[in-house]
């Protein structure tokens, strides 16, 4: 009686032998016709160009959409910033105490070169008019004077000048 084991041994031998025969098949210089797995060749790349091109185009479209959305967000942020700056300038446009712009410009030029974000070497004096934190708070400012908008720094300096004259700026006033 034949068992499954009896049939499986010749099948295994064929499975092992077949790839060896295919590898030993004659090369391209042989004139005999070629058949079997040795003749198998990969599909030409042209058949893959369509799907690959469509995929690349889909990626390009999505990347461009993301870039356009980012540009739109940035443009919106710029508009919002400009509007906020305009509102701040309007809020601080009128200088208190009859202080002239030319007086403030002279003090700022001497103190900081007119740079609203400058900080002294030791960090004690900050902004266009080199406010200390205490002086800044005494004229209604909050936070870092160097981080405040320039229009607010002008307004607070005018308040200080109206209260104390040029004495807060002993060298530049």
C-alpha positions in Angstrom: 0.0 0.0 0.0 1.3 3.4 -1.0 1.1 6.2 1.6 1.2 9.9 1.3 4.8 9.7 2.4 5.7 7.6 -0.6 4.3 10.3 -3.0 5.7 13.2 -1.1 9.4 12.1 -1.5 9.4 12.2 -5.4 7.5 15.5 -5.3 10.1 17.0 -3.0 12.8 15.7 -5.3 11.2 17.3 -8.3 10.7 20.7 -6.5 14.4 20.7 -5.5 15.6 19.5 -8.9 13.4 21.8 -11.1 15.1 25.1 -10.1 18.5 23.5 -10.5 17.6 22.4 -14.1 16.2 25.9 -14.8 19.5 27.5 -13.7 21.5 25.1 -15.8 19.5 25.9 -19.0 21.4 27.2 -21.9 22.3 30.9 -22.1 21.4 33.5 -24.7 24.1 32.4 -27.1 22.4 29.0 -27.6 20.2 28.6 -30.7 17.8 26.2 -29.1 14.3 27.6 -28.2 13.9 28.6 -24.6 11.0 27.6 -22.6 10.0 27.5 -18.9 10.8 29.8 -16.0 14.3 30.6 -17.4 12.5 32.6 -20.2 10.5 34.8 -17.7 11.4 38.4 -17.9 10.2 41.3 -15.8 7.5 43.5 -17.3 8.9 46.4 -19.2 9.0 49.6 -17.2 6.6 51.4 -19.6 3.7 49.4 -18.1 4.4 51.0 -14.7 4.8 54.5 -16.0 1.0 55.2 -16.0 0.3 54.4 -12.4 3.6 55.9 -11.2 3.0 59.1 -13.1 -0.6 59.4 -11.7 0.7 58.8 -8.2 3.4 61.5 -8.6 0.9 63.9 -10.0 -1.5 63.2 -7.1 1.3 63.9 -4.6 2.3 67.1 -6.4 -1.4 68.3 -6.3 -1.7 67.7 -2.6 1.7 69.3 -1.9 0.6 72.4 -3.8 -2.7 72.5 -2.0 -0.8 72.3 1.4 1.5 75.1 0.3 -1.4 77.3 -0.9 -3.2 76.8 2.4 0.0 77.7 4.3 0.5 80.8 2.1 -3.2 81.8 2.8 -2.7 81.3 6.6 0.5 83.4 6.5 -1.2 86.2 4.5 -4.0 86.2 7.0 -1.6 86.5 9.9 0.3 89.3 8.2 -3.0 91.2 7.7 -4.0 90.6 11.3 -0.6 91.9 12.5 -0.8 95.0 10.3 -4.3 95.7 11.6 -3.2 95.3 15.2 -0.2 97.6 14.6 -2.5 100.2 13.0 -4.9 100.0 16.1 -1.9 100.4 18.5 -0.6 103.4 16.6 -4.0 105.0 16.7 -4.3 104.3 20.4 -1.0 105.9 21.1 -1.0 108.5 18.3 -1.6 111.5 20.6 1.2 112.2 22.9 0.3 113.3 26.4 1.5 116.4 28.1 2.3 118.4 24.9 5.6 116.5 24.4 6.8 117.0 20.8 7.8 114.1 18.6 11.2 115.7 18.0 12.0 115.7 21.7 11.2 112.0 21.9 13.1 111.3 18.8 16.2 113.0 20.2 16.0 111.1 23.4 15.5 107.8 21.6 18.4 108.5 19.2 20.7 109.1 22.1 19.5 106.3 24.4 19.1 103.4 21.9 19.8 104.7 18.4 16.0 104.5 17.9 15.9 100.7 18.3 12.7 99.7 20.1 13.9 96.1 20.9 17.4 97.0 22.2 18.4 95.8 25.7 21.3 97.3 27.7 24.4 95.1 28.3 23.4 94.2 31.9 19.7 93.8 30.9 18.5 96.6 33.3 17.3 99.0 30.7 15.1 98.0 27.8 13.5 99.4 24.7 13.7 102.6 22.6 13.9 104.8 25.7 15.9 102.4 27.9 13.1 102.0 30.5 13.8 100.0 33.7 11.0 97.7 34.7 10.0 99.9 37.6 9.9 103.1 35.5 7.9 101.3 32.8 5.4 100.1 35.3 5.1 103.6 36.9 3.8 105.0 33.6 1.3 102.1 33.1 3.3 99.7 31.1 3.3 96.0 31.7 5.7 93.2 30.7 9.0 93.8 29.0 9.4 97.4 27.6 11.6 96.1 24.7 8.7 93.7 23.7 6.1 96.5 23.6 5.2 98.1 20.3 7.1 101.2 19.4 4.0 103.4 19.5 3.4 102.3 23.1 7.0 103.0 24.0 6.6 106.5 22.5 3.4 107.1 24.5 4.9 105.9 27.8 8.0 108.0 27.3 5.8 111.0 26.6 3.9 110.3 29.9 7.2 110.0 31.8 8.5 113.2 30.2 5.3 115.0 31.1 5.6 113.9 34.7 9.4 114.3 35.3 10.8 116.3 32.4 14.2 115.1 31.1 15.5 113.9 34.5 14.8 110.2 33.8 17.4 110.6 30.9 20.2 112.4 32.6 22.6 112.0 29.7 20.2 112.2 26.7 17.4 114.4 28.1 
